[in-house]
Amino acid sequence: MIHATGKDGKTYDMYAIPYMYIFGWLFSIDTFKVSENAREAVLRYQTECYKALFEHFTEPQTFLKQKQEVMEKKVTEYQECQRRFKDAQKLMNEAKSELNQVMKLTIEDWRANNRQLNLPFTAEEMTRETEKVTGE
């Protein structure tokens, strides 16, 4: 209870609540006890209160769920990139090996092979052919 002075200059006892409780108190208003012209505003306010409370208490779970879904998707994407990188790395190494084998060939190798460059398709075949021609 507080004492407040009215327009007429008299002191009146009044109920008062801390400001932080005002919004909860407004939320508790019975819309059937409110004038018809104020009812829509009170209902809109109460709906906003329900929404604010719902979001406050469910946001952390919603955030964590969405974050987990995105993380799982990104992990899958990362793993796929890793796999493609390893495949590309393997292809690069094979191509480099084949290039090195071709670079090792000499005119003598070419002559020994009846003046033909029969290049194998795989690094292993290339190595065997080079060893066969060079005797290494």
N, C-alpha and C positions, 0 to 999 in steps of 0.2 A: 504494500500500500504506500502510496505517496500522497502528499498534499499538493494540490494544484489550485491556482487562482483562476477562477472563471472570468468571463467577460463582464460579468456583473460585479466583479471585485471581491466576491466571496471565496472562501477557501473550501475546497471539496476534497474528500478522500477518493483516490482513484487507484485502480489496479494498474500495475506497470510490469512489463517483462523486459529483460535485457534484449537489446537489438538483435543479437544473434539468434534469438528464439522467435522473432517476428515471423519469419518465413514458415517455420513449422506450425505456428499458431494459425496463420492464414490458410495453411494446407488443411487444417482441421475444421474449417468452417462448413457447416451443414448448408448445402445449396438450397434446400427447401425453406430455410429460414432467412433467405436473402431476397431482397426485392427483385422482381422480374427483370428490370433493366440492368442490374448488377450481376445476375446469375451467369450469363455467358462469360464475363470477365473472370469470375471466380472459378468456373469450370476450366477455362483456359489456363489459369494459374495452376490449378491442381494437376492438370494434365502435364504441365511443364515440370511440376514437382516430382510426379511419378517418373517422368523421363530422366530428370536429373539424378534421382536416387538410383534408378536402374543403371544408368551409365556409370555412376560413381562406383557401384558395387560390382559391376560386370566388366568394366573396361580392362582391368588387369588380365582377366582370363581371356577375353576376346583378343587383346594384344598378344598374349603369349601363344594362343592358338594360331593366329595369323602368322606370327613370327616363325613358329615351328614349321608351318606349311611352306613358307618361303625358304627357310633354311634347308629343308629336305629337298626342295626343287633345285636349289643352288648346289647342294652337295652332289646331286645326280648329274647336273650340268658339268660340274667340276670334274667328276670322275670320267664322264664321257670325253671331255677335253683332254684329260690325262691319257686315256686310252688312244685317242686319235693322235696325240703327240708322240706316244711311244711307237705307234704304227708308222708315223711319218719319219721318226728318227731311225727306225729299222730300215725303211726304204732308202733314206738318205745314206745310211752306212753301206747298204748293198750297192747303191749307185756309185758311191765313192770307191768302193772296192773294185767294181767293174771298170771304172775310169782308170784307176791305178794299174789294173791288169793291162788295159789297152795301152796306157802310156809306157809300160815296160816292153811292149812288143818292139822288135827291131826288124830291120829289113831282112836280116838273116832268118828270123822266125817266119816272115812272110814268104821268103824263097823256099824254106824248108816245107812249107805248107802248100807247095805248088802255086805260088804267087796268088794266094787267096787269103782274105781275112775272114775266116769262119769264126765269128764271135759267138760264144755261148751266151745263153740267156740268163743264167744265174751266176752268182759269184763263185759258187763251188765249181761249176763247169768251167768257168773262166780260169780258175786256179789250176784245175787239172789240165786244161789245154795248154796253158803257159808252161807248166811243169813238163808236159810231154814234149813241147817244142824246144824249150830251153834246156831240158835235161836236169832241172833242179829238183 
